[in-house]
Structures are given as C-alpha cells and as structure tokens.
C-alpha cells in the first residue's frame, strides 16, 4: 500500500494547516490518518459549540419561565414541564430524520434549513394561545434544533476519532456550558421585563445569528464521493446495521442516561428550589449558574484526562461514583439533613461528573461506524434526547419535590451502570478494551 502526503485546509476553513500521511486505498470515512490531519482552531470550536448549544439555549432561557407559563396559560406544573419534554422528544425524532439526510446531502444544507425553521417555530411559540399548542410547537422546535446538533456530531466524526474526538467534544462543553451559566439569568431578565413570550423572540434572534455564522464559517466536510446514495431504504439499512451492533447500542444509550440525570435536575429545579425552598428568581438563576460552572469544569477535566487515560476507563470509574453521589442526594432529600446547603453541594458534585460520560461514550460509539457518521450521530443524539425526554418528567409525576428529583437521578444512574456492566466488556478482565 502506497502512501501519500496531504495538507489540511487552511485556517480559512477553521483549521490550522498540518501535514499528515494518509494511506491510499483506505476508505476516507474510516481512515484514522485522514482524520488526524485536522487541528481545530478556537473559532471552529466556537462555531460547533454554538451549534450543539442550540437545544440547550432553547431549554435554559425558557426554564425560569415555567411557573409563569403555568399561571398564564392556566395549567398545571406538570403540563408546563411537558413543554420541556416535548422539545427533547422532538429532538430525538429530528435527529433520526436529519442524520441520514446529512449523509446523503452533506452537512451544510440540513443545518442551514433546520436553523431557519427553528427561527420560524420560535416566533410561533411566542404567540401560542394555550398549553397544548405550545407543547406541539416545542416538539417541532426540538425537531428542527436537532439539525444543528446532529450535524456538529457528524462533522466531528468526519475529522476525528477516539480520544481526539472525545477531547474535542469535551472542549465544546466549554461553549455549551455558557447556556446554563447565563441563559437562565438572561431568560429571567427578558421574561421579567417583557413576559415569557419574549423569551421565544430572543431564541429566534439567537437562531438568526447562528445561521449567519454557519453560512459564513462552516466548511463542507462530506465531499460528494463519500455521500450515501439512495433514499429511505438506504437510511433503514444504516439504522439496521447500527442496531445490530450491541456495543454501539450500549455506548449510544449511556449519553441519554447521563442526560436524564441532568434533565431531571433541569426540569425539577425551578419547583424544588423556588417553590420548595422559597428562592427568588434571581437566587435560582445564580444557583443555576454555579451548577453550570460544575458542568463546564467537569468537561474540561475530562478533555485533559483523555490525553492520558482511555475513554472507556474513565466511563467505568465515573458511573459508580455518580451512582454513589445520587444515593447520597436521595438520602439528604429524605432526611433533610444539612438543609439546602448540603443538598446543593452534593448536587454540584453530581453535575460536575455528568459531562464525563457523554463525550467518551459518544466518541467510542462513533468510532465504530465512521462510514455512516451522520446516521450514527443521529442514533446517539436521538437516544440521548429520547431517554432524557422520557425519564425527566418522572420527577413531576412523582411529586416534583427534592425526593422525586433525586429518585429519578438514582434510577438513571443505576440503569447506566447496568448497561455498561452487562452490555459491554468494560468490567471484564480486558476492561481497557478498545471499541
């Protein structure tokens, strides 16, 4: 097999030039040497981070308004929480549809169309007359938001594999983490001045900015010769091959269970902290920002750690620790020991560990199926949004208090550990297994 030397695109496409040796005759979608030639600069990471952050911003800016939505639309807290769940479920379906489309038509077109439709849907949410139309529109909003997330994931796999992909995903969390740091506060200010409907106008504005950035800065990473031809049958064939891979499915489920832990907190926290502990909207926003710092710090620690430790080793250590912490949180909620301070400290530690699992599990799963990266990213993202969407409203159904929130977190943590232990070799003697 002969070798050829290539040079990556210039910084104009978002990367610093760096030489790489690429074996000829190797399929471009699964060639590790080819992926190694790209070195993302800060602007490129920022752009991908903004794409991944679109669902998070759409969730977190709206979050402080949940009690106001319930009062204004004369509905229950559980119904208001369904507007969050609906967006996650819409995102799950959207990724399954948009992922194969990105393998067929390239990465740019799906995300540009999806973000435009996000803008339109956001404006429609702003004039929703009742809770049922709002739930439906949030479902559609989640569907279109999925275009940005699934394309960003597919782009990462187009150019990176293994620990490199995990490290980049963790770096993206620095950008995505801005959402829980500032979005609730910004959403609270906007809603306080102009009402909760104005939050959706702001989300439409964010979509416009994102569309311009993607249109000007996002290079096409899937050339025509690597695109999958065919329609529905080709997409179904791709999904069938993925679902037959037990290890892929197990790894793809883990980010969803991790997101279920996070979303249980996100959905329940306005009612637990504001109504249960009497915090004001400003105090709640500040606490949400402090917990967001934990999310960001955890992701950055993971990004540094994967340089020295195999991603699977990180996952198999973090999951038992997370289960222990959620158990402590449940005990504190049941007994009231330590009051709000103890609850918040343990909650912060749990959230600091949340971002250790998704980037590592996602990178390992994508590595197995680089030839259909968009479809594989769609399955991972769909499971992440779908599992979180189905699990997170349980806290409201169980009573919406701290005990309910902690119970759901414990359940999701138990499920994640069982999936890793039973469906992968992670805890066997060859636990350093390379996927």
C-alpha positions in Angstrom: 0.0 0.0 0.0 1.5 3.3 -1.1 1.5 6.5 1.0 0.6 10.0 0.0 1.2 13.2 1.9 -1.7 15.7 2.3 -2.1 19.0 3.9 -5.2 20.1 5.7 -7.3 23.1 4.7 -6.1 26.5 5.8 -7.4 28.4 8.8 -10.0 29.9 6.4 -11.9 26.7 6.8 -11.5 26.6 10.5 -8.3 24.6 10.8 -4.6 25.2 11.1 -2.6 23.6 8.3 -0.7 20.4 9.3 0.9 17.7 7.2 -0.4 14.1 7.5 0.5 10.8 5.9 -2.6 9.2 4.5 -2.6 5.6 3.3 -4.0 5.4 -0.2 -6.7 2.8 -0.9 -8.3 3.2 2.5 -11.9 4.4 2.8 -11.9 8.1 3.7 -14.7 7.7 6.2 -12.8 5.3 8.4 -9.2 6.3 7.8 -7.6 7.4 11.2 -4.7 9.0 9.4 -7.0 11.2 7.4 -8.8 12.4 10.5 -5.6 13.2 12.2 -4.7 15.9 9.7 -7.2 18.4 11.1 -6.4 20.6 14.0 -9.4 22.8 15.0 -8.8 26.4 16.0 -10.8 28.4 18.5 -13.2 29.9 16.0 -14.1 26.4 14.7 -14.7 25.0 18.2 -16.8 28.0 19.0 -19.0 27.5 15.9 -19.5 23.8 16.6 -20.2 24.7 20.2 -22.9 27.2 19.2 -24.5 24.5 17.0 -24.5 22.0 19.8 -25.8 24.6 22.3 -28.9 25.5 20.3 -31.1 22.9 22.1 -29.5 23.9 25.5 -30.1 27.6 24.9 -33.7 26.9 23.9 -34.2 24.9 27.1 -32.3 27.1 29.6 -33.5 30.5 28.5 -37.1 29.3 28.9 -36.5 27.4 32.1 -37.2 30.3 34.7 -40.5 31.0 32.9 -42.1 27.6 33.7 -44.0 28.8 36.7 -45.2 31.9 34.8 -46.3 29.7 31.8 -48.3 27.5 34.1 -50.0 30.5 35.7 -50.5 32.5 32.4 -51.9 29.5 30.5 -54.0 28.3 33.5 -52.4 24.9 33.6 -50.5 22.6 36.0 -46.8 22.5 36.7 -46.7 19.0 35.1 -48.2 20.3 31.9 -45.7 23.2 31.8 -42.9 20.7 32.3 -44.2 18.8 29.2 -43.1 21.7 27.1 -39.5 20.8 28.0 -40.1 17.1 27.5 -41.8 17.7 24.1 -38.7 19.5 22.9 -36.5 16.6 23.8 -38.7 14.1 22.1 -38.9 16.3 19.0 -35.2 16.4 19.0 -34.9 12.6 19.3 -37.1 12.2 16.2 -35.5 15.0 14.4 -32.0 13.5 14.7 -33.2 10.2 13.3 -34.5 12.0 10.2 -31.8 14.6 9.8 -28.8 12.3 10.4 -29.3 10.2 7.2 -30.1 13.4 5.3 -26.7 14.8 6.3 -25.1 11.6 5.0 -27.0 12.0 1.7 -26.8 15.7 1.0 -23.8 16.8 3.0 -23.5 18.7 6.3 -24.3 22.3 5.4 -27.7 22.1 3.8 -29.5 20.3 6.6 -28.3 22.6 9.3 -29.0 25.8 7.4 -32.6 24.7 6.6 -33.1 23.4 10.2 -32.0 26.7 11.8 -34.3 28.8 9.6 -37.2 26.6 10.7 -36.1 27.0 14.3 -36.4 30.7 13.9 -39.9 30.4 12.5 -41.1 28.0 15.1 -39.7 30.1 17.9 -41.8 33.1 16.7 -44.9 30.8 16.6 -44.2 29.7 20.2 -44.3 33.4 21.2 -47.9 33.7 20.2 -49.1 30.2 21.4 -52.6 30.7 22.8 -52.7 27.7 25.1 -50.6 25.0 26.6 -51.4 22.3 24.1 -50.3 24.3 21.0 -47.2 25.4 22.9 -46.3 21.7 23.6 -46.8 20.9 19.9 -44.7 23.8 18.8 -41.9 22.9 21.3 -41.9 19.4 19.8 -41.5 20.9 16.3 -38.8 23.3 17.7 -36.9 20.4 19.1 -37.1 18.6 15.7 -35.5 21.4 13.8 -33.0 22.2 16.6 -31.7 18.6 16.0 -30.2 19.6 12.7 -27.5 21.7 14.4 -26.6 19.1 17.0 -26.5 16.0 14.7 -24.5 17.8 12.0 -22.0 19.1 14.6 -21.5 15.5 15.8 -21.2 14.1 12.3 -18.6 16.8 11.5 -16.5 15.8 14.5 -16.5 12.1 13.3 -15.7 13.3 9.7 -12.4 14.6 11.0 -11.6 13.0 14.4 -11.7 9.5 16.1 -11.3 8.0 19.5 -9.7 10.2 22.2 -9.2 13.1 19.8 -13.0 13.2 19.2 -13.7 12.8 22.9 -11.3 15.7 23.7 -13.0 18.0 21.1 -16.4 17.1 22.4 -15.3 18.0 25.9 -13.9 21.3 24.6 -17.3 22.0 23.1 -18.7 21.8 26.6 -16.9 25.0 27.4 -19.1 26.7 24.8 -22.2 24.7 25.6 -21.7 25.3 29.3 -22.4 29.0 28.7 -26.0 28.1 28.3 -26.6 27.1 32.0 -24.3 29.8 33.2 -26.0 32.8 31.5 -29.1 31.6 29.6 -31.4 31.3 32.7 -30.4 34.7 34.0 -30.8 36.3 30.6 -34.2 34.5 30.1 -35.3 35.6 33.6 -34.4 39.2 32.8 -36.2 39.1 29.5 -39.3 37.4 30.9 -39.3 39.8 33.9 -39.3 42.9 31.6 -41.5 41.7 28.7 -43.1 38.4 29.7 -42.3 34.8 29.0 -43.3 35.1 25.3 -40.5 37.5 24.7 -38.0 34.7 25.5 -39.0 32.9 22.3 -38.4 36.1 20.3 -34.9 36.1 21.8 -34.5 32.5 20.8 -35.4 33.4 17.2 -32.8 36.1 17.3 -30.2 33.6 18.5 -31.2 31.4 15.6 -30.6 34.2 13.1 -27.1 34.8 14.5 -26.3 31.1 14.4 -27.5 30.8 10.8 -25.2 33.6 9.7 -22.2 32.1 11.5 -22.8 28.7 9.9 -23.4 30.1 6.5 -20.2 32.1 6.5 -17.9 29.8 8.5 -18.9 26.1 8.2 -17.0 24.2 5.5 -18.5 21.1 3.9 -16.8 18.1 5.5 -18.5 15.4 3.5 -17.5 15.6 -0.2 -19.9 14.2 -2.8 -17.9 11.0 -3.3 -18.4 10.0 0.3 -22.1 10.6 0.4 -24.6 7.7 0.7 -26.9 7.4 -2.3 -30.4 6.2 -2.0 -33.5 7.2 0.0 -35.5 5.6 2.7 -34.2 2.1 2.1 -30.6 3.2 2.5 -31.4 5.0 5.7 -33.2 2.0 7.1 -30.3 -0.2 6.1 -27.9 2.1 8.0 -30.0 2.0 11.1 -30.3 -1.8 10.9 -26.6 -2.2 10.9 -26.1 0.1 13.8 -28.8 -1.6 15.9 -27.3 -5.0 15.3 -24.0 -3.8 16.9 -24.7 -4.4 20.6 -21.6 -2.5 21.8 -22.6 0.5 19.7 -26.2 0.5 21.1 -24.9 0.2 24.7 -22.5 3.1 24.2 -25.2 5.2 22.4 -27.6 4.7 25.4 -25.1 6.0 28.0 -25.2 9.7 27.0 -29.0 9.5 27.2 -29.0 8.2 30.7 -26.4 10.8 31.7 -28.6 13.5 30.1 -31.6 12.0 32.1 -29.7 12.8 35.3 -29.1 16.3 34.1 -32.6 16.9 32.8 -34.2 15.6 36.0 -32.4 18.4 37.7 -33.1 21.0 35.0 -36.9 20.3 34.8 -37.5 19.9 38.6 -35.1 22.6 39.9 -37.4 25.6 39.4 -40.1 23.9 41.5 -37.7 22.3 44.0 -35.6 25.4 44.6 -38.1 28.2 44.0 -41.3 26.7 45.5 -39.8 24.1 47.8 -37.1 26.2 49.3 -38.5 29.7 48.6 -35.7 31.0 46.4 -36.4 34.1 44.3 -36.0 34.1 40.5 -32.6 35.8 40.9 -31.3 33.4 43.5 -32.4 30.5 41.4 -30.6 31.9 38.4 -27.4 32.4 40.4 -27.5 28.8 41.7 -28.2 27.5 38.2 -25.1 29.4 37.0 -22.9 27.9 39.8 -24.1 24.4 38.9 -23.3 25.3 35.3 -19.7 26.0 36.3 -19.5 22.4 37.6 -20.7 21.1 34.3 -18.1 23.1 32.4 -15.3 22.3 34.8 -16.1 18.6 34.6 -16.0 18.6 30.8 -12.6 20.4 30.8 -11.1 18.0 33.3 -12.3 15.1 31.0 -10.8 16.8 28.0 -7.4 16.8 29.7 -7.8 13.4 31.2 -8.4 11.6 27.9 -4.9 12.5 26.8 -3.6 10.0 29.3 -6.5 7.7 30.2 -8.5 5.6 27.7 -12.1 6.9 27.4 -13.6 3.6 28.5 -11.6 3.6 31.7 -13.0 7.0 32.6 -16.5 5.9 32.0 -16.2 2.7 34.1 -14.9 4.7 37.1 -17.3 7.7 36.8 -20.5 5.8 36.7 -20.2 4.0 40.1 -19.1 7.3 41.7 -22.1 9.1 40.2 -24.4 6.4 41.5 -23.0 6.8 45.0 -23.5 10.6 44.9 -27.1 10.3 43.7 -27.7 7.9 46.5 -26.4 10.5 49.0 -28.6 13.1 47.4 -31.6 10.9 47.8 -30.7 10.3 51.5 -30.4 14.1 52.1 -33.7 14.8 50.4 -35.4 12.1 52.5 -33.9 13.2 55.9 -33.5 16.9 55.4 -30.0 16.6 57.0 -27.8 19.6 56.2 -30.7 21.6 54.7 -30.4 23.3 51.4 -26.6 23.8 51.6 -25.8 20.0 51.8 -28.3 19.3 49.0 -26.7 21.9 46.8 -23.1 20.7 47.5 -23.9 17.1 46.5 -25.9 18.2 43.6 -23.0 20.3 42.3 -20.7 17.2 42.5 -23.2 15.1 40.6 -23.4 17.7 37.8 -19.7 18.1 37.7 -19.5 14.4 36.7 -22.3 14.4 34.2 -20.1 15.5 31.3 -17.5 12.8 31.8 -19.7 10.1 30.2 -21.4 11.5 27.1 -18.3 12.7 25.2 -16.4 9.5 25.9 -19.2 7.1 25.2 -20.2 9.1 22.0 -16.7 9.2 20.7 -16.3 5.4 21.2 -19.6 4.7 19.5 -18.9 6.9 16.5 -15.5 5.3 16.1 -17.2 2.0 15.3 -19.2 3.4 12.3 -17.4 6.3 10.7 -18.7 5.4 7.3 -22.2 6.5 8.3 -21.2 9.1 10.8 -24.4 11.2 10.3 -26.7 8.2 10.9 -24.6 7.0 13.8 -24.7 10.5 15.3 -28.4 10.6 14.8 -28.9 7.4 16.8 -26.7 8.6 19.6 -28.4 12.0 19.7 -31.9 10.5 19.4 -31.3 8.1 22.3 -29.8 11.0 24.3 -32.8 13.2 23.8 -35.4 10.4 23.8 -34.2 8.7 27.0 -33.8 12.1 28.8 -37.2 13.2 27.5 -38.9 10.0 28.8 -37.2 10.0 32.1 -37.1 13.7 33.1 -40.8 14.3 33.6 -40.9 11.4 36.1 -39.9 13.9 38.8 -43.0 15.9 38.2 -45.2 12.8 38.2 -43.6 11.6 41.5 -44.4 14.9 43.2 -42.0 17.4 41.9 -40.0 17.8 45.1 -36.4 17.1 46.0 -37.1 13.4 46.8 -38.7 12.9 43.4 -35.8 14.6 41.6 -33.2 12.6 43.5 -35.1 9.3 43.0 -35.1 9.8 39.2 -31.4 10.6 39.3 -30.7 7.4 41.2 -32.8 5.3 38.7 -30.9 6.8 35.7 -27.6 6.2 37.4 -28.4 2.5 38.2 -29.6 2.0 34.6 -26.4 3.5 33.2 -24.2 1.3 35.3 -26.1 -1.9 34.4 -25.9 -1.1 30.7 -22.1 -0.6 30.9 -21.6 -3.8 33.1 -24.0 -6.1 31.2 -23.7 -5.0 27.5 -20.0 -4.1 27.2 -16.8 -5.8 28.4 -15.9 -2.7 30.4 -15.7 -4.5 33.8 -14.2 -7.7 32.5 -10.6 -8.6 32.8 -9.9 -6.9 29.4 -11.7 -3.8 30.6 -9.3 -1.5 28.8 -11.0 -2.8 25.6 -10.7 -0.6 22.5 -14.0 -0.2 20.8 
